[in-house]
Amino acid sequence: MKTTLKITMAAVLSVAACWSVAQPVNSMRGSDVTTTDNAPIEQPYLGSKPGAQKLVVRTYQGQPPVIPHKVDGFDDINSTDNACLDCHINDNFRGQKIPRAGKSHFVKNDDAKAAPVLDMKRWQCNSCHVPQIDAKPLVENIFKGNALVKAK
């Protein structure tokens, strides 16, 4: 009896293994996995020069603000040179009121009159803050968000 059960189980497992190998694998977007992906067409950033457009409303609590202006021509951000902070380290720049980088981005400074010191865990702005493009989503997204969240 035990031998018959073992043989039956082995046969069932063999059929299941062969069946799973024979099934085609498809990606989430419906194309065959072996199909070569084409690079998407490069889209221009929305907005224009910094300060020329309204802030983008956040859609959920704790969302990092997105960049509402073009970043073409900005230098690469690195730990010693950060073009974002040229403007966003203060509340205004060249007479324009702009969003200041959050307090969480700086280390505490004992001297209140001294210039803010960037927390080196937060120097790469474009890890969280991203410029926007008008592109078709790669997969369906039904996220609605909460338009009542106000930008700070």
Contacts in CASP RR format, 6 or more apart in sequence:
PFRMAT RR
TARGET T0000
AUTHOR 0000-0000-0000
METHOD contacts of the structure
MODEL  1
MKTTLKITMAAVLSVAACWSVAQPVNSMRGSDVTTTDNAPIEQPYLGSKP
GAQKLVVRTYQGQPPVIPHKVDGFDDINSTDNACLDCHINDNFRGQKIPR
AGKSHFVKNDDAKAAPVLDMKRWQCNSCHVPQIDAKPLVENIFKGNALVK
AK
24 32 0 8 1.000
25 32 0 8 1.000
25 33 0 8 1.000
26 32 0 8 1.000
26 33 0 8 1.000
27 33 0 8 1.000
28 139 0 8 1.000
29 138 0 8 1.000
29 139 0 8 1.000
40 135 0 8 1.000
43 133 0 8 1.000
43 134 0 8 1.000
43 135 0 8 1.000
44 70 0 8 1.000
44 133 0 8 1.000
45 69 0 8 1.000
45 70 0 8 1.000
45 71 0 8 1.000
45 72 0 8 1.000
45 131 0 8 1.000
45 132 0 8 1.000
45 133 0 8 1.000
46 68 0 8 1.000
46 70 0 8 1.000
46 131 0 8 1.000
46 132 0 8 1.000
46 133 0 8 1.000
46 134 0 8 1.000
47 53 0 8 1.000
47 68 0 8 1.000
47 69 0 8 1.000
47 70 0 8 1.000
47 132 0 8 1.000
48 69 0 8 1.000
48 70 0 8 1.000
49 69 0 8 1.000
49 70 0 8 1.000
50 69 0 8 1.000
50 70 0 8 1.000
50 87 0 8 1.000
50 98 0 8 1.000
51 69 0 8 1.000
51 96 0 8 1.000
51 98 0 8 1.000
52 69 0 8 1.000
53 68 0 8 1.000
53 69 0 8 1.000
54 68 0 8 1.000
55 65 0 8 1.000
55 68 0 8 1.000
55 99 0 8 1.000
55 151 0 8 1.000
56 65 0 8 1.000
56 66 0 8 1.000
56 68 0 8 1.000
56 132 0 8 1.000
56 151 0 8 1.000
57 147 0 8 1.000
57 149 0 8 1.000
57 150 0 8 1.000
57 151 0 8 1.000
58 65 0 8 1.000
58 149 0 8 1.000
58 150 0 8 1.000
58 151 0 8 1.000
59 143 0 8 1.000
59 145 0 8 1.000
59 146 0 8 1.000
59 147 0 8 1.000
59 149 0 8 1.000
60 145 0 8 1.000
60 146 0 8 1.000
60 149 0 8 1.000
61 146 0 8 1.000
61 149 0 8 1.000
62 149 0 8 1.000
63 149 0 8 1.000
64 128 0 8 1.000
64 129 0 8 1.000
65 99 0 8 1.000
65 129 0 8 1.000
65 151 0 8 1.000
65 152 0 8 1.000
66 129 0 8 1.000
66 130 0 8 1.000
66 131 0 8 1.000
66 132 0 8 1.000
67 126 0 8 1.000
67 129 0 8 1.000
67 130 0 8 1.000
67 131 0 8 1.000
67 132 0 8 1.000
68 132 0 8 1.000
69 131 0 8 1.000
70 131 0 8 1.000
71 126 0 8 1.000
71 131 0 8 1.000
74 83 0 8 1.000
74 84 0 8 1.000
75 81 0 8 1.000
75 83 0 8 1.000
77 83 0 8 1.000
77 84 0 8 1.000
77 123 0 8 1.000
77 124 0 8 1.000
77 125 0 8 1.000
77 126 0 8 1.000
78 123 0 8 1.000
79 120 0 8 1.000
79 123 0 8 1.000
82 118 0 8 1.000
82 123 0 8 1.000
82 125 0 8 1.000
84 101 0 8 1.000
84 125 0 8 1.000
84 129 0 8 1.000
85 101 0 8 1.000
85 118 0 8 1.000
86 93 0 8 1.000
87 93 0 8 1.000
87 98 0 8 1.000
88 98 0 8 1.000
88 99 0 8 1.000
88 100 0 8 1.000
88 101 0 8 1.000
89 100 0 8 1.000
89 101 0 8 1.000
89 115 0 8 1.000
89 116 0 8 1.000
90 98 0 8 1.000
90 100 0 8 1.000
91 97 0 8 1.000
91 98 0 8 1.000
91 100 0 8 1.000
92 98 0 8 1.000
99 151 0 8 1.000
99 152 0 8 1.000
104 119 0 8 1.000
104 122 0 8 1.000
105 118 0 8 1.000
105 119 0 8 1.000
105 122 0 8 1.000
106 116 0 8 1.000
106 117 0 8 1.000
106 118 0 8 1.000
106 119 0 8 1.000
106 122 0 8 1.000
107 117 0 8 1.000
107 118 0 8 1.000
107 119 0 8 1.000
109 116 0 8 1.000
109 117 0 8 1.000
END
